[in-house]
Amino acid sequence: MALVSAVFLLSGCNPTGDTDTADSVAAEEFKNFDQQVRAYYEKQAACLTEAGFPTTINADGSITISGIDFERDAQVVRRCDDVSGEHPELPTPSEEGLSEFYARLLDVHECLEANGLSSVQPPSEQVFIESYLASLQGGSSDAPWHPYAEFSSEVEKKCPAPLLEDVYLE
């Protein structure tokens, strides 16, 4: 089975610098984005199931596809991508949301260290926020910091990483 995850991000437009307003805007935009992404994956799931690949939508918004080989079944995948339309645009999170996300990723880093698992050393919070925003705006080709040095089901089970949407939807 293949697991396709939707990554959810959110935008906060804030010309006044008011972090409460930016975070409120981000939270509202994130809720709308979450609904759009879920609708997108519902279309994907229906198309893939109709094409003979039973697909379920998981509680986290990801989809699980049974029996598909993305290389062999590329034509089906392209057709279902066409049916689903463009993936919703990923908005930019607020700095306050990124600060909370950073704190949660630091908890994961501490968990990895406590369990003797390899991890990537964190940058400062300000560097994290700046690099995250730059990566979303195309100002950097580097991915934002993440504590996982390598991804495996063992690492994910011992020290699950939060998703950015967790900051806005909890």
C-alpha positions in Angstrom: 0.0 0.0 0.0 1.2 3.5 -0.8 0.5 6.3 1.5 0.1 9.8 0.1 0.1 12.5 2.6 -1.3 15.9 2.2 0.8 18.5 3.8 -1.1 21.4 5.2 0.3 24.9 5.6 -1.4 28.2 6.3 -1.0 31.9 5.4 -1.0 34.9 7.6 -1.1 38.2 5.9 -0.3 40.9 8.4 0.6 44.4 7.2 0.1 46.0 10.7 2.5 43.6 12.5 -0.3 42.6 14.9 0.5 38.9 15.8 -2.9 38.2 17.2 -4.5 39.3 13.9 -2.0 37.5 11.8 -2.5 34.3 13.8 -6.3 34.6 13.6 -6.1 35.2 9.9 -3.7 32.2 9.6 -6.1 30.0 11.6 -9.1 30.9 9.4 -7.1 30.4 6.2 -5.8 27.1 7.5 -9.3 25.9 8.1 -10.4 26.8 4.6 -7.2 25.2 3.2 -7.9 22.0 5.2 -11.4 21.8 3.7 -10.0 22.4 0.1 -7.3 19.7 0.5 -9.8 17.2 1.9 -12.1 17.8 -1.1 -9.1 17.3 -3.4 -8.2 14.0 -1.8 -11.8 12.8 -1.8 -11.7 13.3 -5.6 -8.4 11.4 -5.8 -9.8 8.6 -3.7 -13.0 8.3 -5.8 -11.1 8.2 -9.1 -8.4 5.7 -7.9 -11.1 3.4 -6.4 -13.1 3.6 -9.6 -9.9 2.7 -11.5 -9.5 -0.5 -9.5 -7.3 0.7 -6.7 -9.3 0.8 -3.4 -8.5 4.1 -1.7 -9.4 5.3 1.8 -9.1 8.7 3.3 -7.5 8.6 6.7 -8.4 10.8 9.6 -5.4 13.0 9.1 -6.4 13.7 5.5 -3.9 11.4 3.9 -5.0 8.7 1.5 -4.1 5.0 1.5 -4.1 3.4 -1.9 -4.2 -0.4 -2.2 -2.3 -2.3 -5.0 -1.0 0.7 -6.9 2.5 0.8 -8.5 3.1 4.5 -9.3 5.5 3.7 -12.1 3.4 0.9 -13.7 0.2 2.8 -13.1 1.4 6.3 -14.0 -1.4 6.8 -16.6 -4.1 6.1 -14.0 -2.3 8.5 -11.6 -2.1 11.2 -14.2 -5.8 10.8 -15.1 -6.8 11.0 -11.4 -4.6 14.1 -11.0 -6.5 15.7 -13.9 -9.8 14.8 -12.4 -8.8 16.2 -9.0 -7.5 19.5 -10.5 -4.8 21.5 -9.0 -3.7 20.8 -5.5 -4.8 23.8 -3.4 -2.1 26.5 -3.0 -0.2 26.2 0.3 -0.6 29.4 2.2 2.1 30.9 4.4 1.9 30.4 8.2 2.1 33.2 10.7 5.4 33.8 12.6 3.5 33.0 15.8 2.4 29.7 14.3 5.9 28.9 13.2 7.2 29.7 16.6 4.7 27.2 18.1 5.7 24.6 15.4 9.4 25.1 16.2 8.7 24.5 19.9 6.9 21.2 19.0 9.8 20.2 16.8 12.2 20.8 19.6 10.2 18.4 21.7 10.7 15.8 18.9 14.4 16.6 18.9 14.6 16.0 22.7 12.7 12.7 22.3 15.1 11.5 19.6 18.1 12.3 21.8 16.6 10.6 24.8 16.0 7.5 22.8 19.5 7.4 21.3 18.2 8.1 17.8 20.1 10.3 15.4 18.7 13.8 14.9 19.6 17.1 13.3 20.7 19.9 15.6 18.2 22.8 15.6 18.9 26.3 14.5 17.8 29.2 16.6 14.1 29.9 16.5 14.6 33.1 14.4 16.7 31.3 11.9 14.0 28.5 11.7 11.2 31.0 11.1 13.2 33.0 8.5 14.3 29.9 6.6 10.8 28.3 6.7 9.3 31.5 5.3 12.1 31.8 2.7 11.6 28.2 1.5 7.8 28.8 1.0 8.5 32.0 -1.0 11.1 30.4 -3.2 13.9 32.4 -1.6 15.7 29.3 -0.5 16.1 25.9 -2.1 16.9 24.4 1.3 14.2 22.6 3.2 13.4 24.1 6.7 15.0 22.4 9.7 13.4 19.1 10.8 14.7 17.0 13.7 14.6 13.7 11.8 18.1 12.8 10.5 16.4 9.9 8.8 12.8 8.8 8.5 11.6 5.3 9.5 8.5 3.9 11.0 10.5 3.2 14.2 11.5 6.8 14.5 8.0 8.0 13.7 6.5 5.7 16.3 9.0 6.6 19.1 9.0 10.3 18.4 6.1 11.3 16.2 6.6 14.7 14.5 3.8 17.3 14.5 2.5 18.8 11.3 2.2 22.5 10.9 -1.6 22.2 10.7 -1.6 20.8 14.2 -0.8 24.3 15.5 -3.9 25.7 13.8 -6.5 22.9 14.1 -6.2 21.8 17.6 
